[in-house]
Amino acid sequence: MKLKSGKEEIICLLDKVIRKFEEESGGQIIRNSNRRHYEAVARRLSEISNQLPQTADALEHDSYPKAYDAHRSEYPFRKYDITGNQIKDAFYNRIVTNPRPFLVDACYIYLYGKGRKGFAEHPTDPDLLDSGTTKAEDPSDKRPASFRLPLMLLLLLAVIISSALAAWLWTEKRQWEVMKQDMNLIPYHPTEAEADSLEGVWLCYTGSPQARSFDPERYHMVVSNIMEVKRRGTYFTFTRYGSNFDHTGYMQFESPGLVSVHSKVIRPSGKTESPKHSLFTLEAGRRFQSVISASWNFDIGERNRIIGIREVFMRLGKGGRVEEILNTPENVLCRCKIVKWHHEDGSVKAFQLRNESLDSLKAEPLKSLLDEKSILLREPGDGLILPAPVR
């Protein structure tokens, strides 16, 4: 069999090229009419195409004359450069019936390590083979017309249904791409090192109890939480265990080292309650990670107010499992919630989560990070955040 050619061949090649490029880079190419989305692929293919005048024998492709214009030696002005616009026209708009030979050869070399000429001698991908005849032209089909007509109708119906399904899937995928772009979902794919530094078990401190008006002893109060972060591909989910209630949510890297955190209080109804948004820079080697949060004071009823607050995260490690201990004599004895971290070696570390005095914390840096100056009220006011008592 001979190879496909023209529009059919280049669409098939570029589809495979884009898929391979996504696998190698770990990113995603948005397939739409914006030529900029294809520039990374175009530059990769250009690295190959500009070597074509020297690789005819080694990579089994047709000969290409050398380019002698020394004044146009940068991308995209070189003779054999491939641009994002060319890929868009060929792959997305599908208006290229006679693709440039160096684009075709560059695709074959990127995918199979040899040019079109060498691939045609020993083809290894049936998707690029041209069958040559259609079903209606197949001389071996000797069935009577009375049999072929219902079969053709069935095939036509199958094509219509398949086309409608494909159109629906394309629309859904397109809507998802638009939603991801509009809502800034997964804008950056973290490196393995970044992902490893975020996944695991964290100890979190917040001074929000200092803004709860129902507690007259709230001056310099702080509460610790345990947060278990799990990786989900390019984003992260977590459960945050607190002294009185738990949070669930997700994290994502916005850019290198910059993490946003979205959560809500866990309730049986599943409705969003007390949504919380945080932002922090993940700094390697730093013990206490300062986090700026749009949060709540978690007061009673209508007094539950939105506040701005600094929190402090400290990563404890990775692996094992976290268990929440409730309604046991141990809880009654400590008047707290207990969270146990079961390590993979069988050892267990227990944490007692309760509101406690900031001044009782052993780590001195925490005191200046979590005192009453770390809290910002949505509207200025006096009396909610208590000042230091007069001695």
C-alpha positions in Angstrom: 0.0 0.0 0.0 1.1 3.6 -0.6 1.1 6.4 1.9 -1.6 9.0 2.3 -0.8 12.3 0.8 -1.8 15.9 0.8 -4.3 17.2 3.3 -5.2 13.7 4.7 -1.5 12.9 5.4 -0.5 16.2 7.1 -3.6 16.2 9.3 -2.8 12.7 10.5 0.9 13.5 11.0 0.3 16.7 12.9 -2.3 15.1 15.2 0.3 12.5 16.2 3.1 15.1 16.5 1.0 17.3 18.9 0.1 14.2 21.0 3.7 13.2 21.3 4.8 16.7 22.1 2.3 16.8 24.9 3.5 13.6 26.3 7.2 14.7 26.2 6.6 18.2 27.6 3.9 17.3 30.2 1.8 20.3 28.9 -1.3 20.6 26.8 -1.7 22.2 23.4 -5.1 24.0 23.1 -6.4 23.0 19.7 -8.1 26.1 18.3 -7.6 28.9 15.8 -5.0 30.8 17.8 -1.6 30.2 16.1 0.3 31.0 19.3 -0.9 27.7 20.8 1.1 25.8 18.2 4.3 27.8 18.3 6.1 25.5 20.7 5.4 22.5 18.4 6.4 24.6 15.4 9.8 25.5 17.0 10.4 21.8 17.8 9.8 20.8 14.2 11.9 23.7 13.0 14.9 22.3 14.8 14.5 19.2 12.6 13.5 20.9 9.3 16.5 23.3 9.3 18.9 20.3 9.4 17.3 18.7 6.4 20.0 19.9 3.9 22.6 17.8 5.9 20.5 14.7 6.8 19.2 13.3 3.5 21.3 10.1 3.7 21.2 9.5 7.4 17.5 10.1 7.9 16.3 8.8 4.5 14.5 11.8 3.0 14.7 13.8 -0.2 17.5 16.3 -0.7 17.0 19.9 0.2 19.3 22.8 -1.0 21.2 24.7 1.6 20.0 28.2 2.7 22.5 30.9 2.1 20.8 34.0 3.5 23.0 34.8 6.5 20.9 37.9 7.4 17.8 35.8 8.2 19.3 33.3 10.5 16.8 33.5 13.4 13.4 31.9 13.9 11.0 32.3 12.1 12.9 33.8 9.2 15.1 30.9 8.1 14.3 29.1 4.8 13.0 25.9 6.4 11.3 27.3 9.5 7.8 26.1 10.4 5.4 28.5 12.1 2.4 28.2 14.4 0.3 29.7 11.6 1.3 26.9 9.2 0.4 24.2 11.7 -2.9 26.0 12.5 -3.9 26.2 8.8 -2.9 22.6 8.1 -4.2 20.9 11.3 -7.0 23.1 12.6 -8.4 24.9 9.6 -7.5 22.0 7.3 -7.0 24.3 4.2 -3.6 23.0 3.2 -3.9 20.5 0.3 -0.2 20.7 -0.7 1.8 20.9 2.5 5.5 22.0 2.3 7.7 18.9 1.8 10.0 20.0 4.7 7.0 20.1 7.1 6.0 16.6 6.1 9.6 15.2 6.4 10.1 17.0 9.8 6.9 15.3 11.1 8.0 11.9 10.0 11.5 12.3 11.5 10.0 13.6 14.8 7.6 10.6 15.0 9.6 7.7 13.4 13.2 8.8 13.2 13.3 8.8 9.4 11.9 10.9 6.5 8.9 10.2 4.3 11.0 8.4 1.8 12.5 6.0 4.3 9.1 5.5 6.0 7.4 4.6 2.7 9.9 1.7 2.2 9.1 0.2 5.5 5.9 1.7 6.9 5.3 1.0 10.6 2.1 2.9 11.2 -1.1 1.7 9.5 -2.8 5.1 10.1 -0.7 6.6 7.4 -1.5 4.0 4.7 -3.9 4.8 1.9 -6.4 2.0 1.3 -6.8 3.1 -2.3 -10.4 2.1 -2.8 -13.8 2.7 -1.1 -16.3 0.1 -0.3 -18.5 1.0 -3.3 -15.5 0.5 -5.6 -14.4 -2.8 -4.1 -14.6 -5.4 -6.9 -14.7 -8.3 -4.5 -18.1 -7.2 -3.1 -20.5 -9.5 -5.1 -23.5 -9.0 -2.9 -26.8 -8.1 -4.6 -28.0 -4.5 -4.7 -31.0 -5.5 -2.6 -28.6 -6.4 0.2 -26.2 -3.5 -0.3 -28.8 -0.7 -0.1 -30.0 -1.4 3.5 -26.3 -1.9 4.5 -25.5 1.5 3.0 -28.4 3.1 4.8 -27.1 1.6 8.1 -23.6 2.9 7.3 -25.0 6.3 6.5 -27.0 6.3 9.8 -23.9 5.3 11.7 -21.9 8.1 10.1 -24.6 10.6 11.0 -24.7 9.4 14.6 -20.9 9.3 14.9 -20.7 12.8 13.4 -23.3 14.2 15.9 -21.5 12.5 18.8 -18.1 13.8 17.6 -19.5 17.3 17.3 -21.0 17.1 20.8 -17.7 15.8 22.3 -15.8 18.6 20.5 -18.2 21.2 21.8 -17.9 19.8 25.3 -14.1 19.8 25.1 -14.1 23.3 23.7 -16.4 24.5 26.5 -14.0 22.9 29.0 -11.0 24.6 27.5 -12.8 28.0 27.6 -13.8 27.4 31.2 -10.3 26.4 32.2 -9.0 29.6 30.5 -11.6 31.9 31.9 -11.4 30.5 35.5 -7.6 30.1 35.4 -7.8 26.4 36.1 -4.5 24.5 36.1 -2.6 27.3 34.3 0.8 25.9 35.2 2.0 22.3 35.3 4.4 21.9 38.3 7.7 20.1 38.1 8.2 16.8 39.9 10.3 18.7 42.5 7.5 21.3 43.1 4.8 18.6 43.3 6.9 16.6 45.8 7.4 19.6 48.0 3.7 20.3 48.2 2.3 16.8 48.7 2.3 15.4 52.2 1.2 16.2 55.7 1.3 19.8 57.0 0.8 21.5 60.4 -1.1 24.8 60.0 -1.5 27.6 62.5 -4.1 30.4 62.4 -4.9 33.2 64.7 -8.6 33.5 63.7 -9.8 32.7 67.2 -8.6 36.2 68.2 -11.5 37.6 66.1 -14.4 35.5 67.7 -16.5 37.9 69.8 -18.2 35.1 71.8 -14.9 34.3 73.6 -13.9 37.0 76.1 -10.5 35.3 76.5 -9.6 35.4 72.9 -6.5 37.7 73.2 -3.5 35.9 71.7 -5.4 32.7 70.9 -4.2 30.4 68.1 -5.4 27.1 66.7 -3.4 24.4 65.0 -4.8 22.2 62.1 -3.4 19.1 60.3 -3.6 19.2 56.5 -3.1 16.1 54.3 -2.3 17.1 50.7 -2.7 14.5 47.9 -1.6 14.9 44.3 -4.2 14.6 41.5 -2.1 14.9 38.3 -1.4 18.6 37.9 -3.5 19.8 40.9 -3.8 18.7 44.5 -6.7 17.9 46.9 -6.6 18.1 50.7 -8.5 17.6 53.9 -7.7 20.1 56.7 -8.6 18.8 60.2 -9.4 21.5 62.7 -10.3 21.6 66.4 -14.0 22.1 65.8 -14.6 21.5 62.0 -12.8 20.2 59.0 -12.1 21.7 55.5 -11.8 20.1 52.1 -10.5 21.7 49.0 -7.9 21.9 46.3 -4.6 23.5 45.5 -2.9 24.5 42.3 0.3 26.1 41.2 -0.4 29.4 39.5 3.3 29.8 38.4 6.6 28.4 39.6 6.5 28.3 43.4 3.2 30.2 43.7 0.3 28.1 45.1 -3.4 29.0 45.5 -5.6 27.2 48.0 -9.4 26.9 47.8 -11.5 25.3 50.5 -14.8 25.1 52.2 -16.1 23.7 55.5 -17.1 20.0 55.3 -20.9 19.6 56.0 -23.2 16.6 55.4 -25.2 18.6 52.9 -22.2 19.1 50.6 -23.1 22.8 50.1 -20.4 25.4 50.0 -20.0 26.9 53.5 -17.4 29.5 54.6 -15.3 29.4 51.4 -11.7 30.2 52.0 -9.0 31.4 49.6 -5.3 31.5 50.3 -2.1 32.3 48.4 1.5 31.5 49.3 4.9 31.2 47.9 6.5 27.8 48.4 10.0 28.6 49.5 12.5 25.7 49.6 14.4 25.3 52.8 12.1 27.6 54.8 10.5 26.0 57.9 7.5 28.3 58.3 5.6 29.2 55.1 3.6 32.4 55.5 0.2 32.3 53.9 -2.2 35.2 53.2 -5.9 34.0 53.4 -9.3 35.5 52.8 -11.0 33.6 55.7 -13.6 33.8 58.4 -13.5 34.3 62.2 -15.9 31.3 62.5 -18.0 33.2 65.1 -21.6 32.2 66.0 -24.4 32.9 63.5 -24.5 36.4 61.8 -21.2 37.3 63.6 -19.3 34.9 61.4 -17.4 37.6 59.5 -15.0 37.6 56.5 -11.5 38.6 57.6 -8.0 38.7 56.1 -5.4 36.8 58.0 -1.9 35.5 57.9 -1.5 31.8 58.5 1.6 29.7 58.9 2.1 26.3 57.2 4.8 23.9 58.2 5.4 20.7 56.1 5.9 17.6 58.4 6.6 15.0 55.8 5.1 12.6 53.3 3.6 9.1 53.1 1.5 7.0 55.5 -2.1 8.0 56.3 -3.9 10.4 58.6 -6.7 9.4 61.0 -9.1 11.6 62.8 -10.0 10.4 66.3 -13.4 11.4 67.7 -15.7 10.5 70.6 -13.2 8.5 72.6 -12.1 8.8 76.3 -8.9 10.2 74.9 -10.8 13.2 73.4 -12.6 13.8 76.6 -9.4 13.7 78.7 -7.6 16.3 76.5 -10.8 18.3 75.6 -9.5 18.4 72.0 -9.7 16.7 68.7 -7.0 14.2 68.1 -5.4 13.5 64.7 -3.0 10.6 64.3 -0.4 10.3 61.5 0.4 6.7 60.8 3.9 6.4 59.2 4.8 3.7 56.7 7.2 2.2 59.2 4.4 1.5 61.7 5.1 4.4 64.0 2.3 6.9 64.9 2.5 10.6 65.8 -0.5 12.2 67.5 -1.6 15.8 67.4 -4.0 17.5 69.8 -6.0 20.2 68.1 -7.5 22.9 70.3 -7.5 26.7 70.8 -4.5 27.6 72.8 -2.5 30.6 73.9 -0.1 32.0 71.2 2.4 32.7 74.0 2.5 29.0 74.8 4.0 28.0 71.5 7.6 27.0 71.7 8.6 28.4 68.2 9.3 32.1 68.8 8.9 33.1 65.1 5.3 32.0 65.2 4.3 34.6 67.8 5.1 37.6 65.7 3.5 36.0 62.6 0.2 35.1 64.3 -0.5 37.9 66.8 -3.4 40.3 66.6 -1.5 42.4 63.9 -1.9 39.5 61.5 -5.7 40.0 61.3 -7.4 42.5 58.9 -11.2 43.2 59.4 -13.3 43.6 56.3 -14.6 46.9 57.7 -12.5 48.9 60.2 -13.7 48.6 63.8 -12.7 48.6 67.4 -13.3 46.0 70.1 -13.3 42.9 68.1 -9.5 42.4 68.0 -8.4 42.7 71.6 -5.3 44.8 72.4 -2.6 43.6 74.8 -3.9 43.8 78.4 -2.6 46.7 80.5 -0.2 45.5 83.2 
